[in-house]
Amino acid sequence: MTAASKTFRLLEVDPGSHTIVSKTENDAVLKVDAVAGRNYFV
């Protein structure tokens, strides 16, 4: 999934462990333990 500057994405995931990776000049990795019924803003 790609995103232009100043845009937003909504992604619904199942509860559990997930890894979010941002691919730019320098990659960034964020691990999230999603809980049912909660919202996370990254």
C-alpha positions as CSV (number, residue, x, y, z in Angstrom):
1,M,0.0,0.0,0.0
2,T,1.5,3.3,-1.0
3,A,0.6,6.8,0.2
4,A,1.3,10.3,-1.1
5,S,2.4,13.0,1.2
6,K,-0.2,14.3,3.7
7,T,-2.6,11.4,3.0
8,F,-4.1,8.9,5.4
9,R,-4.9,5.1,5.2
10,L,-7.4,3.1,7.2
11,L,-6.5,-0.6,7.7
12,E,-8.6,-3.0,9.8
13,V,-6.6,-5.9,11.2
14,D,-7.4,-9.0,13.3
15,P,-6.4,-8.9,17.0
16,G,-2.8,-10.0,17.6
17,S,0.8,-9.1,16.6
18,H,1.4,-7.0,13.5
19,T,4.4,-5.3,12.0
20,I,4.1,-2.0,10.1
21,V,7.0,-1.1,7.8
22,S,7.5,2.4,6.2
23,K,9.6,2.2,3.1
24,T,11.3,5.5,2.2
25,E,15.0,6.6,2.1
26,N,15.2,5.0,5.5
27,D,13.0,2.1,6.5
28,A,11.1,2.3,9.8
29,V,9.5,-0.7,11.6
30,L,6.7,-0.6,14.2
31,K,5.4,-3.7,16.0
32,V,1.8,-3.4,17.2
33,D,-0.1,-5.9,19.4
34,A,-3.7,-5.0,18.3
35,V,-6.6,-5.5,20.7
36,A,-10.1,-6.0,19.5
37,G,-12.3,-2.8,19.7
38,R,-9.3,-0.4,19.9
39,N,-8.1,2.2,17.4
40,Y,-4.4,2.9,16.8
41,F,-3.1,6.0,15.0
42,V,0.4,5.7,13.6
